[in-house]
Amino acid sequence: MRSMTGYGKGQSNKSGLNLIAEVKTVNHRYLDLSVRLPRSLAALEIPLRKCLTERFTRGRIELSFTQDVSGAPATLVRANLPLAHEYAQAAEQIAAASGLKSNLKLNTLLGLPEVLTLIPLEMEAEAMKEAAMAALDLACEAALADRLREGKQLQAFFLEHLDVLDETIDQLKEAALNQPLQAQDKLQKRLLTMPDLAVDPQRLAQEIALFADRCDITEEMNRFSAHCVQMRQLVAQEASVGREMDFLAQEMNREANTICSKSASLAVTQLGLVLKAETDKIREQIQNVE
């Protein structure tokens, strides 16, 4: 079992180009990819997305790259003149709006993001792709390991609460047996308060039998127990099981609601509410499961 929350970082250094890939993953109903790349890696977005799709099946995956070419033996300095012009115009507009004098110096302008770009002369497209994939592979491995560690914690949480549900079902089976007897006792006591009312014993037995049938929760308890067994099987798997667990938890919640609606005693109602509370805790944490 894996969680959908994780973080991984990978670094590669080829031909003086230092690439750092960071992968952050959070909860999401489906697989949602967000890729932010420097301009020098923009052409690699499609293969990078494909790599992420192969490694992750669910969650919001955020990939970002940072690069450092300062250690390259030979670099080409490229100036982004349109962007520099936009920076200068923005500075003048801000100065005019605030009634101040524009004081944007050349050194400041050159230090703004992406005004100057360093490109290693000897770095070919294939080498750039190889470096990016190497960094991404390391980042994905780290993120998956992080998700697996958190998944083990979730696994322990689910097993603990499934134990509580199993114990509650056992108690519920004992309490449910007493419902017809309690109904009979309650009805007989009420009849004793009406001594002038003649009651046919056979009709009384029929009414008690009908009541016992209406409050019979044997099927619901058996289905709930079967769902718990199936949930344990899903928890033990290493594959992506979040959607299946979520559906199963909804079924468990439905059975718990039916048990509460059929309850004819305080004990059964209380135990049914325990089933609902524990199932809700499980459903909440399932949202973190891949």
Helices and strands as residue ranges (DSSP letters): E 6-14, E 17-26, E 31-36, G 39-44, H 45-55, E 59-68, E 75-79, H 81-98, H 106-110, E 116-120, H 125-177, H 179-192, H 201-214, H 218-235, H 242-262, H 266-286
